[in-house]
Amino acid sequence: MADEQGSRLVAGTAIKIAITGTPEEERAARDAAKLAGIYTAAANFGGEFISSINKIIERAIVAARREDVIGTTHLEEGAVAGAAREALSQIMNKAIGLNVGGKISIARKDDHVSVAMFFGIGLLHLNEVAVGLGHRAI
């Protein structure tokens, strides 16, 4: 049960941060998470979906390392990369061939790490929105 609560807690935190609209909202959400003992990071992304996949995964890893959410071990970097790929795979059918933009959020508490991505998907002003979420245990 404690493991399930850890997974749920970091997943919910990652989603809350990913959907923030302003830098001030993001900072407030990250500060609240820090008080609960949850380490967080966030980064923006954008571009054509297929050509941006590697960049999005790299941004997740770099943001997590920059904010000390993870260390530099293959295990930790691989966990973030795997969770990021899972989040991307959840929206792939909607996004193939279109432009995407949005925010990546990473949250970690103990051995649980979640990556949430909020996407605006579309052409011109005809946007769809989607959220992808991945979790790994380190």
N, C-alpha and C positions, 0 to 999 in steps of 0.2 A: 504494500500500500504506500509506503514512504517513497518508493521508486516512482510509482504512478503520479504521486503528488509533485515530485521534482520535475518530471516530464511536462506535466500540465502547467506548472508554474513558469518554467522557462519558455514554453511555447506561447503561453498567453502574453508574457512580457515582450517577446520578440514581435508578436503581431501588433501589440499596442504601439510599440516604437515605430514599426514600419508604416503604420497608417497615420502618424502625426503629420500635420500639414505645414507647420512652421518650425524653424530652428528652435524657437523658444519652447514650443510644445514638446519637441524632441528632447531638449535639455531637461525639462521638468519630468518627463517620463523616465529618462535615464537616471536622474537623481533619485526618484522614488524607488527605482529598481535597486540602486546601489544601497539604499537604506535597508532593503530586504536581503542584502547579501548576494545580489545577482549582478554579475559583470556583463556589460553591454557594449556594443559598438554599432555604428550605422554608417552607410555610404549611399550615395546616389548613383544611378546608372541610366544609360539611355543609348539608343541606336537601333539598327535593324536586328531583329531577334537572333537569327541564326549566326550572323557574324559577331554578335555580342556575347554569346554564351561563355566563351573562355574568359573574356574580360570581366563578366559579372562574377564568375567563380573566383577569379583572382582578386577582385575588389573585396569580396567577402573575407577571404583569407587575410589580405593586407589590413583591412579594417580591424579584424579580430586581433591580429598581432599588434597593431599600433596602439590599441586601447588595452592591451594586456589581458584580453579575454582568454587567449590561448598563448602557449609558449611557441618555441620553434621546432618542436619535435614532429616527426612524420605522423605520429599518431594523432596529435591535436590538429595539425593542418589537414590531414586526411579526413578527420571527422567533420570539420567545417566544409571542406570541399564536397564530401558525400551528402551532407544535409543541404547544401546549396544546389547540387544537381537534382536532388529529390524535389526541392521547391520549384526548380525550373521545369522539371518533367510534368508537374501538375498543371501547368498552364500552356504547355507546348502546342497542343492542338489549336488553341485560340490564337497563338502568337506567330506561328510559322508564316513567313512572307510579309509580316507587318513590322512596324516600328514599335518599340517599347520604351518606356521610361518609368522610373520610380525609385523606390528606396529598398535597400537591403538592411536587415537588422539581425544582429547576432546576440543571443543571450546565453549565459552560462551560469550554472550554480552546481558546485561540486562536480560530479561526473556527467551531468546532463548539458548538452548544447543543442540549441535550436536556431535555425536560420529561417527567417520569414522574409518574403519579398512581396511588396505591393507594386503592381504593374498598372500602368495606363497603356493600353494596346490599341493601335489603330492607325488610321490615315487622316491627316488634316484634323478636323474637329470631331470626327466620328469615332470617339474612343469608347472602348470597353474597359472595365476594370476587373482585376483578378488578384487573388492572394495565393501564394504558394508557401508551403511550410514543410520543413524537413527537420528531423531530430536524429541525433546520434548520442551514444554513450561513450565516454572516453575512459 
